[in-house]
């Protein structure tokens, strides 16, 4: 099942899973499985923020929304 969130899908066992792909590579970084799609999207956003890939887009800007900016 696909979602509106980037790199978040439903796993075969019913949990939401998130991963990051490295630019110009087939390598992936497994971020884990989560009970909700929002938690998986937050994990993706945190990974992209930490890796700071300028070409990557966030699933949603949770950091900005939670900070109140």
Secondary structure, 3 states (H helix, E strand, C coil): CECCCCCEEECCCCCEEEEEECCCCCCEEEEEEECCHHHHHHHHHHHHHHHCCCCCCCCCCHHHHHHCC
